[in-house]
Amino acid sequence: MLGPIVEKLDKIPEVSLVIINCLMAAFVLLAHGGSLAIDISNGGVDLRNVWPIVFISLPLSIFVLFTSVIGFIKKNLLRRLLVFHSIILLIGALFCVAYAFELLLNGLPNDKQFVWSVGLLTFFCVYPVYISRRILLEKYCNKNAFVKYSHVLIFLFVLFWDISIYTKAKNETEINTLGNKSQAENPEEWLQQLKEKNMVKE
C-alpha cells in the first residue's frame, strides 16, 4: 500500500520541485528577514544570537530563489540546480532538528509571542530527505529499501517531535493564562502565593 504512494510522489515533475524549493526559500527569507529587521529596528541585535540567520539562512534562501529563476528560464539546468538545492535543504533540515532538540531539551523560550505550528518542522525536515534521495541518491532509491522509504521514517520520527513541542507550548500557554486569570480575579490570594514562594518581599 505504501509502495504505490511513494512511487507516485517520486513522479512529481522536477520543475514542480523547483517551485516548491522557491516557495520554501521565500518563506524562510520573509520569516527570518522580517525577524531580523524587527530586532534591528528595536536596536537589540546580538550577532551571537543571529549569526545563523545572517550568514546561513538568508544567503542560502537568496541563492535558492535566484537559481530557481534561472531554472525556470533554462530548463536544461533544472537537474543540476536541484542537486545544489537538495544539499542546501538538507543543511536547513539539520538546523531544524537541532532547534527542535534544543526546545525539547532546554524548554521553550520565555517569549509571549512564541507560537508553534504543527507541520512546519515536519515538512522542513521530510521534504529535504525526499528530494535528496530522489536527486542525490537516485541510483540507490529503487535498490535499497532504506533509501527508498527514508523520508517516511523521518516523517514518523519528526512528527512525534513536532506534536510534542506543540503540546508543551499549549500546556505552558494554558498555565500562564490560568495564572493571569487568577491574578486578575483574586489579587490578594495571588500576592500571598508569591510571598510564599519568596517572589516578592513584605
C-alpha positions in Angstrom: 0.0 0.0 0.0 2.8 2.4 0.9 4.9 1.5 -2.2 2.5 2.9 -4.8 2.1 6.2 -2.9 5.9 6.6 -2.7 6.3 5.8 -6.4 3.6 8.3 -7.3 5.3 11.0 -5.2 8.6 10.2 -7.0 7.0 11.1 -10.3 6.4 14.7 -9.4 8.0 16.8 -12.2 11.3 18.4 -11.5 10.0 21.8 -12.4 7.4 21.4 -9.6 10.2 20.6 -7.2 12.0 23.8 -8.1 8.7 25.7 -7.5 8.4 24.1 -4.0 12.1 25.0 -3.3 11.4 28.5 -4.4 8.4 28.8 -2.1 10.3 27.4 0.8 13.2 29.8 0.3 10.7 32.8 0.0 9.1 31.7 3.3 12.4 31.4 5.2 13.5 34.8 3.7 10.4 36.5 4.8 10.3 34.9 8.3 14.0 35.2 9.2 14.5 38.5 7.3 11.4 40.0 9.0 12.5 38.8 12.4 16.0 40.3 11.9 14.5 43.6 10.7 12.4 43.9 13.8 15.4 43.2 16.0 17.4 45.8 14.2 14.6 48.4 14.4 14.4 47.7 18.2 18.2 48.2 18.5 18.7 44.9 20.2 20.7 42.8 17.7 23.3 40.5 19.1 25.4 38.9 16.4 26.0 35.9 18.6 22.3 35.1 18.5 21.5 35.9 14.9 24.6 34.7 13.1 22.8 31.6 11.7 20.3 33.9 10.1 22.8 36.5 8.8 25.4 34.1 7.5 23.5 30.9 6.6 19.7 31.2 6.4 19.4 34.5 4.4 22.2 33.9 1.9 21.1 30.4 1.1 17.5 31.4 0.7 18.5 34.1 -1.7 20.7 31.6 -3.6 17.8 29.2 -3.9 15.4 31.9 -5.1 18.0 33.2 -7.7 18.8 29.8 -9.0 15.1 28.8 -9.2 14.6 31.8 -11.5 17.5 30.6 -13.7 15.9 27.1 -13.7 12.6 28.4 -14.9 14.4 30.2 -17.8 16.8 27.4 -18.7 15.0 24.1 -18.2 18.1 22.1 -19.1 19.8 23.3 -15.9 17.0 22.1 -13.6 18.6 18.8 -12.7 21.9 20.4 -11.9 20.3 23.1 -9.8 18.2 20.6 -7.9 21.5 19.0 -6.7 22.5 22.3 -5.1 19.0 22.8 -3.7 19.0 19.3 -2.1 22.2 19.9 -0.3 21.0 23.3 0.9 17.7 21.9 2.1 19.5 19.1 4.0 21.6 21.8 5.8 18.3 23.6 6.7 16.8 20.3 7.9 19.8 19.7 10.2 19.3 23.2 11.7 15.6 22.5 12.2 16.3 19.2 14.0 18.9 20.9 16.2 16.4 23.7 17.1 13.7 21.2 17.9 16.1 19.1 20.0 17.1 22.3 21.9 13.5 23.1 22.6 12.7 19.6 23.9 15.9 19.5 26.0 16.1 23.1 27.4 12.5 24.1 27.3 10.6 26.7 25.3 11.8 30.4 25.1 10.3 32.9 27.6 8.6 34.8 24.9 4.9 35.6 24.9 4.9 35.7 21.1 6.3 32.2 20.7 3.9 30.1 18.6 4.4 26.6 17.3 2.6 25.4 14.2 2.4 21.6 13.8 3.5 20.5 10.4 6.2 23.2 9.6 9.0 21.3 11.3 7.8 18.0 9.8 7.7 19.4 6.3 11.0 21.3 6.5 12.7 18.0 7.6 10.9 15.4 5.5 10.9 17.2 2.1 14.7 17.7 2.1 15.1 13.9 2.7 12.6 13.2 0.0 14.2 15.4 -2.7 17.8 14.3 -1.6 17.1 10.6 -2.0 15.5 11.3 -5.4 18.2 13.6 -6.7 21.4 12.7 -4.9 20.7 9.0 -4.3 18.7 8.2 -7.4 20.6 5.1 -8.3 20.1 3.6 -4.9 16.5 4.7 -4.5 14.9 1.6 -6.1 17.6 -0.8 -5.0 17.7 0.0 -1.3 14.5 -0.1 0.8 16.0 2.1 3.5 16.9 4.8 1.0 13.5 4.5 -0.8 11.5 4.9 2.4 13.9 7.1 4.3 11.6 10.1 4.1 8.7 8.0 5.5 10.9 7.1 8.5 11.9 10.7 9.0 8.2 11.7 8.8 7.2 9.4 11.7 10.2 10.4 13.8 10.0 14.2 13.3 6.2 14.3 13.5 6.4 12.9 17.1 8.8 15.8 18.0 6.5 18.3 16.2 3.5 17.2 18.2 5.5 17.0 21.5 6.7 20.7 21.1 3.2 21.8 20.2 1.7 20.1 23.3 4.4 21.5 25.5 3.8 25.0 24.2 0.0 24.7 24.5 0.3 23.4 28.1 2.6 26.3 29.1 0.3 28.8 27.5 -2.7 27.4 29.4 -0.8 27.5 32.7 0.2 31.2 32.1 -3.4 32.1 31.1 -4.8 30.5 34.2 -2.2 32.3 36.3 -3.0 35.6 34.8 -6.7 35.0 35.3 -6.1 34.1 39.0 -4.1 37.2 39.4 -6.9 39.4 38.0 -9.7 37.7 39.9 -8.0 37.2 43.3 -5.1 39.7 43.5 -4.7 39.3 47.3 -4.5 35.5 47.0 -2.2 35.8 44.1 0.1 38.1 46.1 0.1 35.7 49.0 1.2 32.9 46.8 4.0 35.0 45.5 5.1 35.8 49.1 5.0 32.1 50.0 7.3 31.4 47.1 9.6 34.3 48.1 9.0 36.1 44.8 8.0 39.4 46.5 9.1 41.0 49.7 7.0 42.3 52.5 
